[in-house]
Amino acid sequence: MAKSGKFIQGAALFGLALMSSTQKSTALEEVTDFGSNPGELKAYVHRPENAPPGMPLVVAMHGCTQNAESFARETGLISLSEETPFLLLLPQQNRGNMERLCFRWHDSGDNRPGRGESASLLQIIETVTAAEDVDPEKVFVMGLSAGAGMTAVLLANYPDRFSGGAMIAGPPYNCNQPGSIWDMPWRWIHYNPFSLDGADAAYACGLFTSVTTDRDPEDWARFVFNAAETVPDNWPVLSIWQGDADQVVDPDNLEEMTEQWTAVHDIDLVVDDEQTVGQATRRLYQDDAGKTLVEAWDVSDLGHSVPVDVDGSATCGQVAEHTENVGLCSVRLIADFWGLR
């Protein structure tokens, strides 16, 4: 990654509650002077107390109505950062951009390489990677809801920068498109100056409705291929999570995202392994060598939330507005899939 900007340590320290005896440091430090920041985002890092040289970097993006601190604390990511360890980078939306603090994953001015929030996020990642002792070959990105949508943006825009990703309750990349030239509802919402920002995405991507744009895997993959700034030798592996009781994101998006990213990896949609883990079904999609490139978690009775396990022996988040205790420690399972633990 190119070295740009300047990382200032110690800015805007946030005091967080101590979550467990294993988590000794909970401070977040603001990342500043990371470039032109056309998307006008903020960002914070959590540095584990015993940070090793060449540690991985995990970029984690909150959902709507959240901020960086609450997302990291409630999901157990801060605790996981200490235990693994890895450097945790937490971008944050500005209320001036979106009143409900959603990342603008749906807007072509923000979800293409070098534009808006996509450009800001890359500047943040480059700055932190250059300033910290991070292994640039071990950079991962994850998010919830709008943060998951922005995760898809980064994986599609800059796939050569990431080893893996994870999306919880999010949409496929570039789903905010009309279903056909006759898709008058999408066009009316998209071009209506009185429509709320992102209302066309709510229609086209199955958010807040039962509508999901159904496309062939090759068409989904083409969106990613056309967006990629650099086509990598190896595309990032991807973990996809969706609750079947989600009333915000249509659960059918799990299938559409699976189709998109198996096609990107040029592997078929035949499930190579299926496992029952608690109240979830985990489906694995592998290459000819048996390596799992895409995993899809279908979690029964889970709403629009991050799955946590507050009853487990290891600290794994807490019950809050955007988390549910379903006996699944999703952030640790994702880290395992990425090979971090």
N, C-alpha and C positions, 0 to 999 in steps of 0.2 A: 504494500500500500504506500501511496505517496505521502511524504511528510508535509503536513500543512497545518497552520494554526499553532496555537500554544495552549497547553493544558495547565491550568493554574490550580495547584493543590490547595486544599483548605478553604475554598470559597464556599460560602453559604452552607455551613455544617447544619445537618438536621439531626436532632436528638431523637432516636427511636427507642421504643420500649424493648427491654431485653427479652428475647423470645425463648431462649433455652440456655442451659448451662454450657452447651457446646458453642453457642454464638456469643463471642466476647466483644466483638466490635460491630456496631450497627449504624455507624455514621454514613451518611451520603454526602458526597462532595459535588458541587456544581462544576460542570464542564463549561468553560467560557472561551471566547476567542477561537472558535473552531472554523472560521471562514465567513463567507458572505451570508450564510444562513438565509437563503431565499424563502424557506418555509416558515421562518420565525419560530423555531422550536426551542425548547430547553432540554437539558440533559443532566443527569447525575450519575455518579459511579459509587459502587460499594467495593472497597478494596479489602479482601480477607486479611485477617491479622497476620497469618503466617503465609504470606504470598510467596510462592516459589518462582524461580526464574522461568520464563517461557510458558506462563500459565495460559489456559484457554480464556477466551472472551465470550461471554453470553450477553447478547443484546435482548432486552425484554421490554415489550411495549404494552402499555395498559389499554383497557377498554374505555368506552364512553363513560363519563361521569367519574372516572378514577383519576389519580395522579400517580407519579412514579413511586412515591414512598408507600402508598397504600397497596399498590399492586405487588411490590416486592415483599412487603411484610405479610400480607394476607395469604399469598400463595406459598410461602416458605422459601422463596428464592434467596433471601438473605442468609438464612440458616444453611441452605444448600451451598451457597457460595463459600461459606466458611469451611464446611465439611469436605468439599471436593478436592481442592479449592479452585475457584476461577474468579476472574474479574467480572463484576456485574455492571453492565451499562444500561441505564434506564432513561430513554428519551421521554419527553413529556410535551403534550400539546399545550398551546396557549389558548386561553379563553377568548382572546381577541380573534383567533382563527375560527374556532368552532365553540359555540356557547356551551355545548355539552361535552367538550373536551375529546371529541372523536378525532382520530387521525383521518386525513383526507385521502384514503386509499382509492376512492371512487372517482376522483377528479383527474382528468388527463393533464391538468397543469401541475399535478403533484405525484402522479404515478408512472412517470416516464423518466429515463435516465437524465440526470442533469437538471431536472425541473423541480421547483417547489420543495415540498417536504421530502421527496425522494433524494434530492440533492443535499438538503440539510442533514439527513440521516447519514448519508455517506461521508459528509464532512466530519460529523461527530465521530463516526467509527474510525476514520483515518487518523484523526487527531489523537484519540485515545490509544490506538494501536501504536502510533509513533512515540507517544509520551510514556507509555507503560511497558513493562517487560512482558509483552503478550506474544504468543506464537501466532503469526498471521495465517498459519495453516489450520488453526483451530478456532475459528470464529463461527459462532452459532447465533441464530436469531429466532425469537418466539414471540407470540402475542395472543391476546384474548380479543375476540370480537373485532372492533375496528383496528386494534393492534395486530390481530391475526391477518386482517386485510392488508395492513401495511407490511407485515412479514412477507406475504405473497408478493408485494411490490418489490421489496428488496431482493428476494430470491430470483425474481424475473428480471429485474433491472441490472443486477450486479452478481450473477450466479458464480462468477469466478472468485468472489470475495468470501464465500461462505462454504463451510463444510456440511452444515445441516441446518434444518429449520423445524419449527413446530407451530401448528396453528390450532387454536382452541376456539371453536364456535365462530368460524370465519368463512368468507366466500372465496371462490376461485379467482385467480388473477384476471382482471379486465372483464369481469362479468357484467359490468355496467354498460351494456351495449344493447341496441334494439334486437329483438329476436328475428326480425325480418324487415324488409322495406315497408311492410304493412303494419308494423307494430306502432299504431297510432297512440296508444296510451303512453308508451315510453317517450315518444317524441313530444307529446303534449306536456308531459311533466318536465322533460329535460329543457325545453325551450320556453317554458312559462316563467316569466320574470318574478311571479309571485309564489312560485313553488319553494319550499324549504330546501336548503342546500343538502344535496344527497337524496332527495325524494325519488329521483329517477333510479338511484341505486337500490332503494327500498323495494321498488317494483321489479327491476330487472334481475336482482340478485337474490330474490326470495327473502328479503329482510322485512319483518313486520307484516308479511303476507304469506299466503300459501303458494305463491308463484316462484318457481325456480326456472331460469332459462336452461333448457335442456339442449346441449350441443354434443356433437360427436367428440370423442377423445382427441382426434387429430385437430379439430377446430380449436378446442381448448388449448392444446399444446402450441398451436400456431401463435396464439396471443403471446405466450412466453417467448417463443423463438424470435418473434418480431420485436420484442421489447428489449432483449438482452443486449447490453452494451458490448459485452465480450462473451462469445460462446465458449464455455469451459470444456476441458477434456472430460471432467467428471462433474455432473450436476449434483447439487447438494441433496443429501438424503432428507426425507420429510416425514414427520410424525403428525397425523391429523386426528383431532379429537372433536367429537360432536355428541351432544346429549339428545336423546329422542323425545324429551319433553321440553325442548327449547321453544319458547314462544316469541323469540326475537329473530333468530336465524333459522330458516327452514332446515330441518334435519336432512333433507335431500341434498343439501350442499356437500355433505360428506361424500356422497357418490360422485358428484360432479368434480370435486377436488381430487378425488382418487383417480378419476379418469384423466384429469389434466396432467397430474404429475407422473402417473405411470407412462403416459404417452410421451412426456418430456424425457423420461429415462429410457424410452424405447423398450419397455417390457409390457407383457400382456396383462389383461385384467383378471386372469385366472388366479385365484387365491392359492398361494403356495403353502400356507400354514394358517390355521385358525385356532385361536385359543380362547377359553373362557377365563377371565380374570375378575373375580368378584362379580359385580353386576354389569360387566363390560364384555363385549366381544372384540377381540383384537385380530385383525386380518393382516397378514404379511404378504408383500409382493416382492419377489426376489428376481435377481438376474440369473443367467445360466450357471454362474459359479456358486449360487446359493446365498449370495449377499442380499440382505433385506434393504431395499432402496426406499420403499414407501411402506409405512404402517398406518392402518386406519382403526381408530378406537371408536366403537359405537357403544355409548354408555346409556343403559336403560335408566329411566326416571331422573335423568339429569337435565336441569334447565339451562339457562344461559349463564353458565358459571364455569370456573376452574375446579376440577375435582380435587379434593383434599382428603387426607386421612388424619383427623385429629386424634383418633384413638390408637394410632400406631405407636410402636416403640420409639420411632424417630420423629422429631418435630417435623411436621409437614403442614404448615399454614394454620389457618384458623377460620372458623365459620364467620362469614361476612356477607355483604350484599352481593359480591361477585364471586363467591366461592360456595361450594356445597360439600358437606361431609358425606361422601359415598364410599369410603373405605379404599380409595385409590389415591396414591400419592403421585399425581400426574407429573409434577416437576422432576421428581426423582426417576420416574419411569422414562421420561423424555431424556434425561441426562444419561441413563443407562443405554438407551437406544443410540445416542450420539457417541457412546463409548467414553464418557467422561468419568465414570465410576468403576 
